[in-house]
């Protein structure tokens, strides 16, 4: 089974070949930026208007789940890509995470031959607080203070 780094690169290469705005978020983002975390999956933020492009890019991959968020802020589809669950979060314009795509400020991580846009860790703190996950927000805050 390929390792997670190979999955990061595979997905990033496909997305980088498009004009859509996207960024890694959540614990996979935290791992890419050097935090000591072990993500269960890879989370990628994409504007809802670009859903069809992502669906077409990963047409050959197995779909694990496809659902609308209970909070009404977006939709998620999870693919099994190279043995790793990759969750695309398609945020509606009014959704909380959409502000991170609109402000277009990302931390770029070079991995192999690709640059991966990652949500700023400061934004991860805001997101975790919004979601009521204060423990995760504090973990990110402590990492930034180092």
Order of alpha helices (4+ residues) and beta strands (2+ residues): alpha-beta-alpha-beta-alpha-beta-beta-beta-alpha-beta-beta-alpha-alpha
